[in-house]
C-alpha cells in the first residue's frame, strides 16, 4: 500500500511539472538596437517559453516606434533618444502601469534599457539579459570597421593591381566577380549592425557594386584603374568617418559616460512584493559571422551566405593558384625574380585572407581584438558588472553557444537557459508560482 501511495505522489509531482507553472508576474520582452517586439514571436521564443511557464501578461514593446509616436521625431536624429530615456519609456509605458511586478528578458541593447528601467522604481522582479553590451559594443567604433574593410580591400585588390604579367591578366576580371559577392556579405553585416542609417538594407547590393565593381567602368589603363580603386577605398573611409552615429550607438561605445554611470548604480534588492529580486546574464559565444549574416536577412531571391561562401572559396582557389604559378616562375636556374616572388606570396596571402576562415578571423581580430564574442558583442561585455548587483540577491551567470541573432530564437540554448533560471528562482522561493 505504501508503494502505491509513493507511486501516486511521484506521478502527481511529475504531472505538475509536465503541465508547467503559472507565474503571477508580467513578462516583458525587450528587443535590442533598431529592433522591435516582433523578434520574440517570429522565431518562436515565446512559444518555447510558454511550454513551461505562463504569466499574468506578456508584453513585447517596440520602443523605437513608441518613441517616434510620443515625441514626433526620428530617434536616429534626436539627441534626446538616449539609452536612459528609452529605459524611462520602457518603465513608464509597460512596467509602471502593470498591476503586478515584471520579469524582464532583454536582448542586446535592450539589456541596458532594462537596467535603467529597474532603477526607476521597485516593480521589476528580475532581469535576464542575453548578449547585452553592459560594458560597451566595440562594433560601434567606426575605426574598427574602417580597418576591417581596408584590410579586405588590400587583400582583394593588392595582387591584381601589382600583377603586370600578361599571362595572368585574366585573373583580374575573374577575381572581381568573386569580390563583388564577398563585399555584398560584408557590407550587409556593416549595414545591419554598426552604422545604422547610412547604409539602408535595400541598398546593400547597390553599395557593394558601386564600391567594389565601379572600377569595371574605368578600363582606361591599369594605372588609372588602380587610382580609381584607391580613391573608392579612401572615399569609403571618409564616408564612414563623416557619418553621424545615432545617440545610442555613441553611448554604447566602451568607456562612454552613459555606461560608466549605469555601471556605478546598484540595482534594486527588493521588488514591491517585498521579496528579493534576481538578475542574470546569458553570454553568447558563437562568433560565426557567416551564420549571423544568413540568419538575419536575405535580399529577396538571394542566398547571401551561400554566395559569400562560394565566392570566398572561389577567390581563395584562384589567388592561391596564381600565387603558386608566379612563385614557380620566379625561380630560375641561378636567380630569383624578387618582384614576381613577392607577387606570388601576395596572391597566396590574399587567397588565405579572403577564404571563409580568413574573413572570419579578420572580423574577430578587428571588431573584438581577437577575443571571444557572440559575433557582435564581446563576451567580456555581455557580463553584468558584479558591483551593480546587491548583496544577497540571486545572480546567475550563463554561457551558451549562440550567436547574436540566434539568442532570441525558440530553438536556441539561450531560451533553455532562461527556463532554467526561472526554475531556479522558483525553487529558492523568491518568485511566487501557482500550478496551471
Secondary structure, 3 states (H helix, E strand, C coil): CHHHHHHHHHHHHHHHHHHCEEEEEEEEEECCCCCCCCHHHHCEHHHHHHCCEEEEEEECCCHHHHHHHHHCCCHHHCCCCCHHHHHHHHHHHHHCCCCCCEEEEEECCHHHHHHHHHCCCCCEEEEEEECCCCCCCHHHCHHHHHHHHHHHHHHHHHHHHHCCCHHHCHHHHHHHHHHHHHHHHHHHHHHHHCCCCCCCHHHHHHHHHHHHCHHHHCCCCHHHHHHHHHHHHHHHHHHHHHCCCCHHHHHCCCCCHHHHHHCCCCCCCECCCCCECEEEEEEECCCCHHHHHHHHCCCCCCCHHHHHHHHHHHHHHHHHHHHHHHHHHHECCCCECHHHHHHHHHHHHHHHHCCHHHHHHHHHHHHHCCCCECCCCEHHHHCCCHHHCCCCCEEEEEEECCCCCHHHECCCHHHHHHHHHHHHHHHCCCCCCEEC
